[in-house]
Amino acid sequence: MPFDIEYHPDRHFVRVAAAGEIDMAAIRDYYERLEPVLAETNADRVLVDGRDADIQLSAADVFSIPRLAVKARSIGARKRALVTKPGVNGPELFEMGSRNHEQQVRVFIDHDQAIDWLLSENH
């Protein structure tokens, strides 16, 4: 599985570690696996660490991912931070598409900045 999902009760967020090849089938699987974890924990924040991921998505794929979150309402309603490695194409499209769907999503290169933003009360 390209995604390892774990709940951090001390800070009340879900951390998703993404590794290996990530395509649209993997993204759909991720949403299917994440939704029950969010329902069970009632966590309202998600950190996706994609620094070890090999992203195999077109620009159209990246832009369409926020629509999948809208369909999975429990995911789209959450505050989400995505950490990527430098030089990855598409984070701006993902962020823009997420904002277009009124989702609180930001993309970061720095893991600590992502955590700080995710746990802050600011949007």
C-alpha positions as CSV (number, residue, x, y, z in Angstrom):
1,M,0.0,0.0,0.0
2,P,1.4,3.4,-0.9
3,F,-0.3,5.0,2.2
4,D,0.2,4.4,5.9
5,I,-2.6,6.1,7.9
6,E,-2.3,6.7,11.6
7,Y,-4.1,8.8,14.2
8,H,-2.1,11.0,16.6
9,P,-4.4,11.4,19.6
10,D,-2.0,13.7,21.5
11,R,-2.5,16.4,18.8
12,H,-5.8,15.1,17.4
13,F,-4.8,14.8,13.7
14,V,-4.3,12.0,11.2
15,R,-0.9,11.6,9.5
16,V,-0.8,9.9,6.1
17,A,2.7,8.8,4.9
18,A,2.7,8.3,1.1
19,A,5.4,6.3,-0.5
20,G,6.0,4.7,-3.8
21,E,4.1,5.3,-7.0
22,I,1.0,7.4,-6.6
23,D,-1.6,7.4,-9.4
24,M,-5.3,8.1,-9.5
25,A,-6.2,4.6,-8.4
26,A,-3.9,5.0,-5.4
27,I,-5.6,8.4,-4.6
28,R,-9.1,6.8,-4.7
29,D,-7.9,4.0,-2.5
30,Y,-6.4,6.6,-0.1
31,Y,-9.8,8.4,0.2
32,E,-11.6,5.1,0.8
33,R,-9.1,4.1,3.6
34,L,-9.0,7.6,5.1
35,E,-12.7,8.2,5.5
36,P,-13.4,5.5,8.2
37,V,-10.3,6.6,10.2
38,L,-11.7,10.2,10.2
39,A,-15.2,9.0,11.2
40,E,-13.8,6.8,14.0
41,T,-11.4,9.4,15.5
42,N,-13.4,12.5,14.6
43,A,-10.1,14.2,13.8
44,D,-10.5,17.4,11.9
45,R,-7.0,17.8,10.5
46,V,-4.9,15.7,8.1
47,L,-1.2,15.8,7.4
48,V,-0.2,14.0,4.2
49,D,3.6,13.5,4.0
50,G,4.4,12.8,0.4
51,R,8.1,13.3,0.4
52,D,8.7,9.7,-0.4
53,A,6.0,9.5,-3.0
54,D,6.6,9.1,-6.8
55,I,3.8,11.2,-8.2
56,Q,2.4,9.8,-11.4
57,L,-0.4,12.3,-12.0
58,S,-1.2,14.5,-14.9
59,A,-2.1,18.2,-14.3
60,A,-5.7,17.3,-15.0
61,D,-5.5,14.5,-12.4
62,V,-4.0,16.9,-9.8
63,F,-6.7,19.5,-10.4
64,S,-9.5,16.8,-10.1
65,I,-8.3,15.4,-6.7
66,P,-10.2,18.1,-4.7
67,R,-13.5,17.0,-6.3
68,L,-12.9,13.5,-4.9
69,A,-12.6,15.2,-1.4
70,V,-15.9,16.9,-2.0
71,K,-17.6,13.6,-2.7
72,A,-16.1,12.2,0.5
73,R,-17.5,15.0,2.6
74,S,-15.8,14.0,5.8
75,I,-12.4,14.5,4.1
76,G,-13.2,17.8,2.2
77,A,-14.4,19.4,5.4
78,R,-11.1,18.9,7.2
79,K,-8.1,21.1,7.4
80,R,-5.3,19.4,5.3
81,A,-1.6,20.0,4.8
82,L,0.4,18.2,2.1
83,V,4.2,18.0,2.4
84,T,6.1,17.4,-0.9
85,K,9.7,17.2,-1.9
86,P,11.2,20.1,-3.8
87,G,10.7,20.1,-7.6
88,V,7.3,18.2,-7.6
89,N,5.0,19.5,-10.3
90,G,1.4,20.2,-9.4
91,P,1.1,21.4,-5.8
92,E,-0.1,24.9,-7.0
93,L,-2.9,23.2,-9.1
94,F,-3.9,21.1,-6.1
95,E,-4.0,24.1,-3.8
96,M,-5.9,26.2,-6.3
97,G,-8.4,23.4,-7.0
98,S,-8.9,22.8,-3.3
99,R,-9.6,26.5,-2.7
100,N,-12.1,26.5,-5.6
101,H,-13.9,23.8,-3.6
102,E,-13.7,25.9,-0.4
103,Q,-11.3,23.4,1.2
104,Q,-8.6,24.4,3.8
105,V,-5.6,22.9,2.1
106,R,-2.0,24.1,1.9
107,V,1.1,22.5,0.3
108,F,4.5,22.7,2.0
109,I,8.1,21.7,1.4
110,D,9.0,22.0,5.1
111,H,7.4,19.4,7.4
112,D,7.6,21.6,10.5
113,Q,5.9,24.5,8.8
114,A,3.1,22.1,7.7
115,I,2.5,20.9,11.2
116,D,2.6,24.5,12.6
117,W,0.0,25.6,10.1
118,L,-2.2,22.5,10.5
119,L,-2.4,22.8,14.2
120,S,-2.9,26.6,14.2
121,E,-6.3,28.1,14.5
122,N,-5.5,30.2,11.4
123,H,-6.8,29.2,8.0
